[in-house]
Amino acid sequence: MNRNDNAPAANQGANHNNQRNYSLNPVNTVLERVENIRVSGNGYRANCPTGHRSRSTLMISEGDDGRALLWCHAGCTLDEIVIGLGLLKQYLFARQDPVNMTPQQRREYRDKVRQSAWKTALELLPLEILIVQIASVNLLRGKPLNEADHLRLERAAKLITNAKVVLCER
């Protein structure tokens, strides 16, 4: 990972598919999962994790309430970015330390996080499946994929795989 010396240290061995590996600081959680981080203005620029070839299009900053603010200049949606990061939307918001929660509060919190993650993944899947279906029909008809089609198909595959991780997490 290329980092600017001013960027916060990230966990180099972060498991992007394990929802339990997250910082209580949402910006650090995002920075642990992106590449080519550079300090930019009041935040950071990095490569967007959705798989397009544009570099340093993802803007990352911290909101007044501690949440991570994300914007991709290549037009990726928040859902695509979050799935590409292998995270849930909830991890973009400042969280209460689970150590200070009662067991019942922790269970309720985990249930809400899972339900929201499932909703995000399920909302994303129909479009990505449609992309795969269109590509397969074109290939069956003998029409080769151009580079843009191939890149979009790769992106769909990555988003579907990340959605599967979210949906199958226990």
C-alpha positions in Angstrom: 0.0 0.0 0.0 1.4 3.4 -0.9 0.9 5.9 1.9 1.8 9.4 2.6 3.7 9.8 5.8 0.9 12.1 7.1 -1.8 9.4 6.6 -2.7 7.4 9.8 -1.1 4.0 10.2 -3.3 1.3 8.9 -3.5 -2.4 9.7 -1.5 -3.8 6.9 -2.9 -7.3 7.5 -6.5 -6.3 7.6 -9.0 -9.0 6.5 -11.3 -7.0 4.3 -14.0 -9.7 4.4 -14.2 -10.0 8.2 -16.7 -7.5 9.5 -15.2 -7.8 13.0 -11.9 -6.1 12.0 -12.9 -2.5 12.3 -11.7 0.6 14.2 -13.9 2.7 16.3 -12.7 5.6 14.1 -14.7 5.3 10.8 -12.1 7.1 8.7 -9.3 4.7 9.9 -11.6 1.8 9.1 -11.9 3.0 5.5 -8.2 3.8 5.2 -7.3 0.3 6.3 -9.1 -1.0 3.2 -7.9 1.3 0.4 -4.7 1.8 -1.6 -2.6 4.7 -2.8 -3.6 7.0 0.1 -2.6 10.6 0.0 -3.4 13.5 2.2 -5.7 16.0 0.3 -7.2 19.1 1.8 -9.1 18.2 5.0 -9.0 14.5 4.2 -7.5 11.9 1.9 -7.6 10.6 -1.7 -7.2 7.0 -2.5 -8.0 4.4 -5.2 -11.7 3.5 -5.2 -12.2 -0.1 -4.1 -14.9 -0.9 -6.7 -12.5 -2.0 -9.4 -12.5 0.7 -12.0 -9.2 1.7 -13.4 -9.3 5.4 -12.5 -6.8 6.2 -9.7 -7.2 8.3 -6.6 -10.9 9.1 -7.3 -12.1 8.3 -3.8 -12.2 11.3 -1.4 -12.3 10.4 2.3 -12.9 12.9 5.1 -14.3 13.0 8.6 -17.7 14.7 9.2 -18.4 16.9 12.2 -20.0 14.0 14.0 -17.1 11.6 13.4 -18.6 9.8 10.4 -16.5 8.9 7.4 -17.5 10.9 4.3 -16.9 9.2 1.0 -17.1 10.5 -2.6 -15.9 8.8 -5.8 -15.2 11.2 -8.6 -15.7 8.3 -11.1 -19.4 8.2 -10.1 -19.4 5.0 -7.9 -22.4 4.9 -5.6 -22.0 4.7 -1.8 -23.4 1.1 -1.9 -20.7 0.1 -4.5 -18.0 1.7 -2.4 -19.1 0.1 0.8 -19.4 -3.3 -0.8 -16.0 -2.8 -2.5 -14.5 -2.0 1.0 -16.0 -5.2 2.4 -17.8 -3.1 5.0 -21.3 -2.3 6.2 -22.6 1.3 6.0 -22.8 1.3 9.8 -19.0 1.2 10.0 -18.9 4.7 8.4 -20.5 6.2 11.5 -18.8 6.7 14.9 -19.8 3.8 17.1 -20.2 3.3 20.8 -17.5 1.0 22.2 -19.1 -2.5 22.5 -17.3 -3.0 25.8 -19.6 -0.4 27.4 -22.8 -2.1 26.1 -24.8 -4.7 27.9 -25.0 -8.2 26.3 -28.6 -7.4 25.1 -27.4 -4.1 23.5 -24.6 -5.9 21.7 -27.0 -8.5 20.3 -29.4 -5.8 19.2 -26.6 -3.8 17.6 -25.2 -6.9 15.8 -28.7 -7.7 14.5 -29.3 -4.2 13.2 -25.9 -4.2 11.5 -26.5 -7.6 9.8 -30.0 -6.6 8.6 -28.7 -3.4 7.1 -25.8 -5.2 5.4 -28.2 -7.8 4.0 -30.5 -5.0 2.6 -27.5 -3.2 1.0 -26.2 -6.4 -0.6 -29.6 -7.5 -1.8 -30.3 -4.1 -3.3 -27.0 -4.2 -5.2 -27.4 -7.7 -6.6 -30.1 -7.3 -9.3 -28.1 -4.7 -11.3 -24.9 -6.7 -11.1 -26.6 -9.9 -12.1 -28.1 -8.1 -15.1 -24.6 -7.0 -16.2 -23.5 -10.7 -16.1 -26.6 -11.8 -18.0 -26.1 -9.2 -20.7 -22.5 -10.2 -21.1 -23.4 -13.9 -21.3 -26.1 -13.2 -23.9 -23.6 -11.2 -26.0 -21.0 -13.9 -25.8 -23.6 -16.6 -26.7 -24.4 -14.6 -29.8 -20.7 -14.5 -30.8 -20.3 -10.8 -29.9 -17.0 -10.3 -28.2 -16.7 -8.0 -25.2 -14.8 -4.8 -25.6 -12.5 -3.6 -22.9 -15.1 -1.4 -21.2 -17.6 -4.3 -21.1 -14.9 -6.6 -19.8 -14.0 -4.1 -17.0 -17.7 -3.7 -16.1 -18.1 -7.4 -15.9 -15.1 -7.7 -13.6 -16.5 -5.0 -11.4 -19.9 -6.8 -11.3 -18.1 -10.1 -10.3 -16.2 -8.3 -7.5 -19.4 -6.7 -6.2 -21.3 -10.0 -6.3 -18.5 -11.7 -4.5 -18.4 -9.1 -1.8 -22.2 -9.2 -1.5 -21.9 -13.0 -1.0 -19.5 -12.4 1.9 -21.9 -10.0 3.6 -24.9 -12.3 3.0 -23.1 -15.5 4.2 -21.4 -13.9 7.3 -22.4 -15.6 10.5 
